Every structure is written in structure tokens, then in C-alpha cells.
Amino acid sequence: MQCYKTIAKSGTSNYRVLGSRHLGFVFEIQSEEQAKEIIKQFKQDYHDATHVCHAFRLGPKGDFVKFSDDGEPSGTAGKPMSGALMSAGLTQVLALVVRYYGGTKLGTGGLIQAYRTAVELAIDEAGIIEKEWRVSFEILCSYADMPIILTYLKSNDAQKMSILQTDTCQLSYHINASAWEALNSFVAEFASASIHLI
């Protein structure tokens, strides 16, 4: 069973230093697309902020990493934010820090400390939990087979993403990685059905 650490819930923080406010936020995410949507929304919601910096880690081991300094000196915002996520051993998490400049320059070391601290405080508020890694998949099946397949998915704790009904049924779900092989075997019993990871 492949497990990973992530946040228990979304978390926030409000870290002040030399007049500058650093608002920290952490969210659990499932994809880079989801992270981009949240970042875009934050840039709209906090359009009056001096900077809106971010960092996120994805994948079972947090190997997919992206971050942005959003105009701060290179390496003073996104990288320490990513470092805070890594130090906590977290993945599937997006961190954002919204900065309102207070009139006094913090210097390189001060910026690094402020951005990292804002994320660490938000993580503290969110809490950390361990989850089993989940995979996303799509099943194509006939209308006749759909009720039986849906019953199986429900009884095996699969989470629905979408169901598209055209001439066939297209079921998009998440399921624990440890249940993937059994699901494959189950779907193989239906002549009209196919399954693949997405």
C-alpha cells in the first residue's frame, strides 16, 4: 500500500514582519491544472497585493515541484515555500503567500524567512494526515452493465469525478491504488467494458 503525507484541511496564517504582511495559505490539490486555477483566482482576489507567490508538490513522493517568486528577488519566495512543504514531507499540496509590502525592505534573508514561516504556520493550522495513494481512471461500458459497475465502485470507496452518457457510458473515478488490480479484473469480466488510467 503506497501512502503519502498531505494536509488534513486547508490552512491559513498571517505573519507580520517590519510592517509587511504575509498571508499564508495551503490547499490539498490533485493536479497541476487545479493548482493553476487556484493561483489564477488568488491573483484576481488579491490584485492589490505586492506579490502573490506560490509553490506546489505533486505525485506519490512529491517529485513534481513548481514554484514562483512573482517578482520577488530570485530564490527568496517560491523556493523557501517549496522547502517548507518538503521539510514537512507533504505532497499534493499548494502553498500561496500573499505579501503586502510595509515600507521597510527585509533583505534576502528576511524574505526567505518570512515566506517560509508563513507557509509553516499555515501547515500547522491545517494539520498533517497520511493517505493511501489514489489513481484516476476511466471506464467505458454499456448502459446495461453500468449499474453493476457503479455498485462495485461504490462498495470499493471509489470517488466519482464525472459520468458522461452518450452512445456508451464514460465513468471517471479515483480509487485507492491498492484496489486497482482487483478493479481491472472485475471490469475484464464485461465484454463491452474497458478501463484505463487517466
N, C-alpha and C positions, 0 to 999 in steps of 0.2 A: 504494500500500500504506500503510495507516494504522497507524503504530506508536506505542507508548506505553512509558513507563518504569515499572517496578514493582520489587518486591524479588525477589532471586534465591531466597531461602528465608526462613522465619520467623526473627526475630532477637530477642534479649533484652538487657537491660542492668540494672545495679544501681548507681544513682547515690546517694551519700550526701552530705548537707549539713546541718551543725548538728544531727546526731543523727537527722534524718529520712531514711528510706529511700524511694527512688523506684525501683520496679521497672518497667522499660520493656519493652514487647512490640510487635512488628509482625507482621502476618499479611497474606498476599495473600488478597483476597476477590473474589467475583464479583457479589455483590448486597447490598442493604441488609438483606434477611432473614438472610443468612449473618452479617453484622456483628452484628445484634441477638442471634442465637443465641450467638455467642462472648462478647459483653458480658454476657449473662444468666449464662452459665457462670462467667465471671470473678467476677461479684458473689457467686455461690454459693461458689466455691472460695476467695475472699479475703474472706469475710464479716467477718473480724476486722480488716480494713484500715480506716484512717481515711477514705480516699477511693479510688474506682476510676473514674478519668476516661478519656474516650476521644475520638478524632477519626477520621473516615474520609473518603476521597475516592473517587469512582466516576465512570466514564464515560471516553471516549477522551481527553478533555482535563482530566479531574478537576473538571468543573464541578459535580458533585453533592457537596456538602460538608455534613457534620453533625458536631457535637462537643458535649461535655457537661463542665461543671466539677464535677459530682457533689458539690455542697455547698461547694466552694472559692469564695472571692470571685470575682464575675463577671469573666470575661476573663483569669483567672490560670492556667488549666489547659488546657481544651479548645482555646481559640484559639491559644495558642503551640504546642500539639501539632500542630494543623492547619497552622500556619505552618511547622513543621519538615518536614512532608510536602510542602508546596507548594515550599519552598526547594529540596528535593531533586528536584522535578519529578515526584513519584510520583503514580500513581493506582491504583485497585483495591487499596488498602491500608487496613487498620485499625490504628490505634495505640492502645494502652492503657497507662496508667501507674497502678500500684497504690502508694498512699502510706501509709506507716506514720509517724505523727507522732512526732517525737523529743523534744518538750517545749519547743523553742525556736521561736518564730514567725519565719518567713522574710521576712515583709513582701511586698508586691505584687511588687516587682522580683525578689525571691528566689524566689518561687513560679513566676513566669513563666520564669525562667532554669532552675529545677530541672526543670519539666515538659518544657520544650523540649529540654534536654540529655539527659534520659532517653530521649526518642524518637530524637534524633540518634545516640546511642550504639547503640541497638537497630538503627537503619538501617545504621550502619557494620558491625555484625556480620552483618546479613542480606545485604548487598551489593545492588547495583542492576543490573538487566538490562533490555534492550529487547525487547519482544514485539510481534508483529503483533496488531492488534485482532481479537477473535473475536466472532461473533454467535451467538445461540442461536435454534434453530428447531425446528419440529415438522413431521414428515411423516406424513400419513395414507395408508396404502396397503393393498392386498390381501395375503393370505398368499402368493399366487403370485409377486407382484412383490418381496416383502421380501428374499429372498436376493440379488437383483441390486442392489437399492438399498443393502443393507448392505455389499456388496463395494465399491461406488463410494465410500461414506462412509469405509470403512477405508483405501482407497487414496489418499484425499484428506485424510488426517490429521484427520478429524472425531472429536471426543471424545464418547463416549456419556454422556448424563445418565440416561435411562431408556427402557425399552421396555415398552409396555403392550399386551397382546394380548387383545382382546375379539372382537367380530364382524369388526373390522378391526385393523390394526396401527398403533400410535401410537409413532413414533420421535422421541425428543427428544435433540438433539445440539448441540454447539458446532462451529463451523468458522471458519477464517480469513476475515475479511471479503472479502479479495481473491478467494476461491473461491465467493462467494455467487451471483454471476450465472451461472456455469457450472453450479452445482448446480441452480438454478432451471430452466435449460434442460433439464438431464438429467431432472428429475422431470416436466417438462411432456410428455415423450415417453410417459409412462404414463397411459392413460385413467383408471385407477382411483385415481391418486395426486394428492395436493395438498400444498402446502408453505406455511408462514407463519412469520414471526418471532415469538418469544415473549419 
